[in-house]
Amino acid sequence: MVKLNPLAALGFLGLASQAAAVTVKIMPFGASIVGAPGCWRAVLWKKLQGAGITNTDFVGSNKAPDCGFPYDGENEGHAGFQATGIVTDNQLPGWLNAAKPDVMMIHLGTNDVIQKKSITDIMRAYSTLVDQMRASKPSMKIIVSQLIPIDPSKFAGAQQGIIDLNKAIVQWAPTKSTKESSIVVVDNFTGFNVTTDTVDGEHPNDKGNQKLADKFYQPLVDAIRSVS
């Protein structure tokens, strides 16, 4: 039987304690569904806290909007932004450099669809953004949401465009995912009702926020644990 020196044992315990205390930086990334106000993030943060998962730091250049209670609300959700435009303007590298996230949590592309960008161009932008994330941190954990639906009466063809993009995301993710930097797809389309779950046919209401938080929860927990 091998006996550990008491001081060595304390050292091991100290290392274990440090590992348990690793703070995981999470960047919510997208457009207005993420950031304006994006209160599903607040619900998600509260759900993590309730489960005792407190070693998180939500990061981004946007501060927390009012969601009815204090929460860690920093994010990189910019109203009206498009995946293709973020790539064209080379905006993500600066945000990544400032915040240095470990995990990306993404809902992005609705505005590209509304502006009738092609699925090919949107997915090419997704790939570029992932490359930039991995340039920031090679082991970046990436959670990509299929887009929530939109009221078919709001923008001609947008609902079908979202359906087509969601299919493309599912096909693309396994080809871009790696062992070191996994891409996990979250289905926020299925079960989301534009009549009962949005304030305007596009942005989530309280019920919709709860649905997004519930769908993102387990993939985010898994990502946090894989970092820590």
C-alpha positions as CSV (number, residue, x, y, z in Angstrom):
1,M,0.0,0.0,0.0
2,V,1.4,3.4,-1.0
3,K,1.2,6.1,1.6
4,L,1.1,9.7,0.6
5,N,3.1,12.3,2.5
6,P,0.5,14.5,4.4
7,L,1.8,17.6,2.8
8,A,1.7,16.0,-0.7
9,A,-1.9,14.9,0.0
10,L,-2.8,18.5,0.9
11,G,-1.2,19.5,-2.4
12,F,-3.3,17.2,-4.3
13,L,-6.4,18.5,-2.5
14,G,-5.4,22.0,-3.3
15,L,-5.0,21.2,-7.0
16,A,-8.4,19.5,-7.0
17,S,-9.9,22.6,-5.4
18,Q,-8.3,24.9,-7.9
19,A,-9.6,22.7,-10.8
20,A,-13.1,22.8,-9.3
21,A,-12.9,26.6,-9.1
22,V,-12.0,27.2,-12.7
23,T,-14.1,30.0,-14.1
24,V,-15.6,29.3,-17.5
25,K,-16.1,32.3,-19.8
26,I,-19.2,32.0,-22.0
27,M,-20.0,34.4,-24.8
28,P,-23.6,34.5,-26.0
29,F,-23.3,35.6,-29.7
30,G,-25.8,36.7,-32.2
31,A,-28.3,39.5,-33.0
32,S,-31.3,40.9,-31.2
33,I,-32.7,37.5,-30.1
34,V,-29.4,37.2,-28.1
35,G,-29.0,40.7,-26.9
36,A,-32.1,42.9,-27.0
37,P,-32.9,42.0,-24.3
38,G,-32.4,38.3,-24.7
39,C,-33.8,37.5,-21.3
40,W,-33.6,33.8,-22.0
41,R,-29.9,34.3,-21.0
42,A,-31.1,35.6,-17.6
43,V,-33.3,32.6,-17.2
44,L,-30.5,30.3,-18.2
45,W,-28.1,31.9,-15.8
46,K,-30.6,31.6,-12.9
47,K,-31.1,27.9,-13.8
48,L,-27.3,27.3,-13.6
49,Q,-27.2,29.0,-10.3
50,G,-30.0,26.9,-9.0
51,A,-28.1,23.8,-10.0
52,G,-25.0,25.0,-8.1
53,I,-23.1,25.7,-11.3
54,T,-21.6,29.0,-10.3
55,N,-18.1,28.9,-11.9
56,T,-19.3,30.9,-14.9
57,D,-18.6,34.3,-16.3
58,F,-20.8,35.5,-19.2
59,V,-18.7,37.8,-21.4
60,G,-19.2,40.3,-24.2
61,S,-19.2,44.0,-24.9
62,N,-22.9,44.4,-24.2
63,K,-24.0,44.9,-20.6
64,A,-27.0,43.2,-19.0
65,P,-30.4,44.6,-20.0
66,D,-33.1,44.6,-17.5
67,C,-34.8,41.2,-17.2
68,G,-36.5,41.7,-13.8
69,F,-33.7,40.4,-11.6
70,P,-29.9,40.8,-11.2
71,Y,-27.9,38.3,-13.4
72,D,-24.6,38.0,-15.3
73,G,-25.8,39.5,-18.6
74,E,-22.7,40.4,-20.6
75,N,-23.1,39.2,-24.2
76,E,-22.2,39.8,-27.8
77,G,-25.8,40.1,-29.2
78,H,-26.2,43.0,-31.7
79,A,-29.6,44.0,-33.0
80,G,-29.9,43.8,-36.8
81,F,-26.5,42.1,-37.3
82,Q,-25.9,39.4,-39.8
83,A,-23.5,36.5,-39.8
84,T,-22.3,37.5,-43.3
85,G,-21.9,41.2,-42.2
86,I,-19.9,40.3,-39.1
87,V,-17.5,38.4,-41.3
88,T,-17.3,41.1,-43.9
89,D,-16.5,43.7,-41.2
90,N,-14.2,41.3,-39.4
91,Q,-15.8,42.1,-36.0
92,L,-15.6,38.9,-34.1
93,P,-11.8,38.7,-33.6
94,G,-11.9,42.0,-31.7
95,W,-14.7,40.8,-29.5
96,L,-12.9,37.5,-28.9
97,N,-9.6,39.2,-28.0
98,A,-11.3,41.4,-25.5
99,A,-13.4,38.7,-23.7
100,K,-11.4,35.5,-24.3
101,P,-14.3,33.1,-24.0
102,D,-14.0,29.4,-23.5
103,V,-17.5,28.6,-24.8
104,M,-19.5,30.2,-27.6
105,M,-23.3,30.1,-27.4
106,I,-24.7,31.1,-30.8
107,H,-28.1,32.1,-32.3
108,L,-27.3,33.9,-35.5
109,G,-28.6,34.2,-39.0
110,T,-32.2,35.4,-38.8
111,N,-31.3,38.8,-40.3
112,D,-29.3,37.1,-43.0
113,V,-32.4,35.2,-44.0
114,I,-34.6,38.3,-43.8
115,Q,-32.2,40.0,-46.1
116,K,-32.3,37.0,-48.4
117,K,-28.7,36.0,-48.1
118,S,-28.1,32.6,-49.6
119,I,-27.8,29.6,-47.4
120,T,-24.4,28.9,-49.0
121,D,-23.2,32.4,-48.0
122,I,-24.5,32.1,-44.5
123,M,-22.9,28.7,-43.9
124,R,-19.6,30.0,-45.4
125,A,-19.8,32.8,-42.8
126,Y,-20.5,30.3,-40.0
127,S,-17.3,28.4,-41.0
128,T,-15.3,31.6,-41.0
129,L,-16.6,32.6,-37.6
130,V,-15.7,29.1,-36.2
131,D,-12.2,29.4,-37.6
132,Q,-11.9,32.8,-35.8
133,M,-13.2,31.3,-32.6
134,R,-10.6,28.5,-32.8
135,A,-7.8,31.0,-33.6
136,S,-8.8,32.7,-30.3
137,K,-8.8,29.4,-28.4
138,P,-8.1,26.1,-30.2
139,S,-10.2,24.1,-27.7
140,M,-13.2,26.5,-28.0
141,K,-16.5,24.7,-27.2
142,I,-19.2,25.8,-29.6
143,I,-23.0,25.6,-29.1
144,V,-24.9,26.5,-32.2
145,S,-28.7,27.0,-32.1
146,Q,-31.0,26.2,-34.9
147,L,-33.0,29.4,-35.4
148,I,-36.4,29.9,-33.7
149,P,-39.2,30.3,-36.2
150,I,-40.6,33.6,-37.4
151,D,-44.2,34.7,-38.2
152,P,-44.6,33.8,-41.9
153,S,-46.6,37.0,-42.4
154,K,-43.7,39.2,-41.3
155,F,-41.1,38.8,-44.0
156,A,-41.9,37.0,-47.3
157,G,-40.1,33.7,-47.5
158,A,-38.3,34.2,-44.1
159,Q,-39.9,31.2,-42.4
160,Q,-38.9,28.8,-45.2
161,G,-35.4,30.4,-45.2
162,I,-35.1,29.6,-41.5
163,I,-36.2,26.0,-42.1
164,D,-33.6,25.7,-44.9
165,L,-30.9,27.2,-42.8
166,N,-31.6,25.0,-39.8
167,K,-31.3,21.9,-42.1
168,A,-28.0,23.3,-43.3
169,I,-26.7,23.8,-39.8
170,V,-27.4,20.2,-38.9
171,Q,-25.5,19.0,-42.0
172,W,-22.6,21.4,-41.5
173,A,-21.9,21.0,-37.8
174,P,-20.5,17.4,-37.9
175,T,-18.2,18.3,-40.8
176,K,-16.8,21.3,-38.8
177,S,-16.7,19.8,-35.3
178,T,-13.4,18.4,-34.0
179,K,-12.5,16.4,-30.9
180,E,-10.7,19.4,-29.4
181,S,-13.3,22.0,-30.4
182,S,-16.7,20.3,-30.5
183,I,-19.8,21.9,-32.2
184,V,-23.1,20.9,-30.6
185,V,-26.4,21.9,-32.3
186,V,-29.4,22.9,-30.2
187,D,-32.8,22.5,-31.7
188,N,-34.7,25.7,-30.6
189,F,-37.0,25.5,-33.6
190,T,-39.0,22.4,-32.7
191,G,-41.7,23.1,-30.2
192,F,-41.3,26.9,-30.4
193,N,-44.6,28.6,-31.3
194,V,-44.5,32.1,-32.9
195,T,-48.0,32.9,-31.7
196,T,-47.6,31.9,-28.0
197,D,-43.8,32.2,-27.5
198,T,-43.0,35.6,-29.0
199,V,-43.8,39.2,-28.4
200,D,-43.9,40.2,-32.1
201,G,-43.7,37.0,-34.2
202,E,-39.9,37.1,-34.0
203,H,-38.5,37.8,-30.5
204,P,-39.2,35.5,-27.5
205,N,-41.6,36.5,-24.7
206,D,-41.4,35.0,-21.2
207,K,-42.6,31.6,-22.3
208,G,-40.2,31.6,-25.2
209,N,-37.3,32.7,-23.0
210,Q,-38.0,29.7,-20.8
211,K,-38.0,27.4,-23.7
212,L,-34.7,28.7,-25.0
213,A,-33.1,28.5,-21.6
214,D,-34.3,24.9,-21.2
215,K,-33.0,23.8,-24.6
216,F,-29.6,25.5,-24.1
217,Y,-29.2,24.3,-20.5
218,Q,-27.8,20.8,-20.8
219,P,-25.5,21.5,-23.7
220,L,-24.1,24.4,-21.8
221,V,-23.6,22.4,-18.7
222,D,-21.8,19.8,-20.7
223,A,-19.5,22.5,-22.2
224,I,-18.8,24.0,-18.8
225,R,-17.8,20.6,-17.4
226,S,-15.6,19.9,-20.4
227,V,-13.7,23.1,-19.8
228,S,-13.5,22.9,-16.0
